[in-house]
Amino acid sequence: MSISLKNLDGSKATVVSAINVAAEVRKAREAVGYSVDDLAVTCGLVTNEIIEIENGENADPAKLRRIAAALQVPPSDFVPM
């Protein structure tokens, strides 16, 4: 599965692997000291949705924007350079 960066933050279209996005989401979550449960509560998703994203099984841009807002980072932080 891949995700278009354009869908994530409205900028140029760049396709990245959901696995790469997953690693960046996990890294951002851990950087602020959140557990999966903490992040789920903060962004309004259920724990299983966060787990799917961090496992690279789901890279829904709407969910990624919610996670970015909860972690107070730009959505583009989830796209490794």
Number of C-alpha atoms within 10 A of each C-alpha: 11 17 19 20 19 14 16 23 16 10 11 11 13 13 14 17 15 23 18 17 25 24 18 18 25 19 14 19 20 14 10 11 11 15 12 19 14 14 22 20 12 15 18 13 15 13 15 12 17 25 17 13 21 23 18 19 16 21 24 16 17 12 18 24 20 18 25 20 14 17 20 11 13 14 19 19 13 25 21 11 7
